[in-house]
């Protein structure tokens, strides 16, 4: 790991990679943008693995518990037809804000959410922003990526 840079945990919505509409926000958007901004790819931790087991859970927990790791959560539609938002991602984000507000960032991407789900998520975004006024909680990806690229430097 580069000593003067922080690792980024890429948490949040994932869906099922086997679904035709699977949203590859990590691979197609966040990782390329941060690498282009000078963040080494090995500092970007993607918790999505082919086989989710206890070892994968332990590794994810270790990364999240590292006080030098930025916890980034993408809250958006998993695009899998089963749900309009990742419930656990919301719980995980909220717990992280209470436990580690100084190293948590989130983006709410409502672009592919049905109208009612988008309305609910806008309310969640407003409530979290009010409760955690100093936390970087964004409503679009561009400022979130800029914040992440800057914040990876210790």
N, C-alpha and C positions, 0 to 999 in steps of 0.2 A: 504494500500500500504506500502511496505517496505520502510522506510525512506531513507536508504542509497543506494537505487537502483532506476533506471529510468524505466518508462513504455516504451514499444515499440509498436508503431502503425504498424500493418502488412498490408501495402497497396500494391497496384499493381494489376497485372493480377488476375482475378478470373474466368471468364467464367460462365457457368451455372451448378450448382450442379446436375441438372437432366440429363445432357449429359453423355453418357457412358464413354467418355474419359476425364471427368472433372479432372483437375489437382489439387489435394489437397496438394499443396506445404506448406500451413500453417500448416495443421493438421498432415500431414505425415512426414514432413521434418523439418521445422523451429521450431515449438513448441517443439517437442521431443528433438531436439538438444540443444535448449536453456535451457529447463528444466534440461536436463542431465548436463549442464554446471553450474547449480545452480541458474538460473533465475526462480523465482516463476511464475507459470502459470498465476496467476491473474494479473501480470504485462504485459502480452502479449494481446494486443487488436486486435481482429479479427473483422473487420468491416462487414464481410459477415453475413447477417441475413436472416431468412426465409421470412420475410416481410420487404421490404424496404419502409419506409414511412418517414414523416417529423421528427418524434421522433428519428428514427435511424440516419437520416442525422444530426440532432442536436447533438446527442451523438458523432458521428464520428468527427464533427467539433470541439466539445469541447476537445476531446482527441488530435486532431491535433494542436489545438491552445495552448495547455498546453506547456509552454516553457521548461518543464523538460521531455517531451516525445520525444524519438527518432523516427523519421519518416523513416521507412524502406520500400522501394519499390522493389518489384520483377517484373521485366520486362521480360516476356516470352510469349510463345504461350498460348492463353486461351484454345486451343485444343477443340474448339466448332464447327469447320467447317465453322463458319461465318466470322472469321477474323484471321489474322496471328499474330496480336499484339493488345494489349489493347490501343487504341488511348488515352482514357482519362487517363490511368495510366501514359503515357508519358507526357501528359500535366500537370498532378498533380505533377509528379516528378520534371519537369522543374520549375514549379511555386514554389515548396518547396525549390529547390536549390537557387532560387533568393531570397526568403523570409527568409529562415531559414538554410542557408548552414551549420551552425555550429552543426546542429542536424539532418542532413539528410544522409542516406546511401542508396545505391541501388545495385542491382545485375542484370546483363543482362544474362539470361539463354536462349541461342539460340539453345539448344539441340534438340528441337522438332519443330523448325521453318523451313519452306520451304527455299530453297537456296536464292531466291531473298530477302525474308523478313530478313533472317539472315544477308545478305550483308548490307541491309539498317540499321539494328539495330547495327551492328558493327560500321558503320559510326556515328550513333547517340551516341553510347558509346564513341567513340573517341572524338567527338565534345564536349560532356558534360564534359569529363575528361579534355580536354584542357581549356574549359571555366571556370571550377571549379576545379583547380588543387589540392586543399586541401581537396576536398570532397571525402569520401570513396565510390568510384564507382567501383564495382567489375565485373569481367567477369566470375566468377564461384562462386558457393554457399559456398564452404568450407571456404575461407578467409572471406567472408561476415559474416558467422556465428561466426567465431572466433572474428571478430571485434565487432559484436553485443554483444556477451557474455562478452567481456571486457568492452565495453562502457556502459553497463547498470549500472555499479557501479559509483556512483556520485563522 
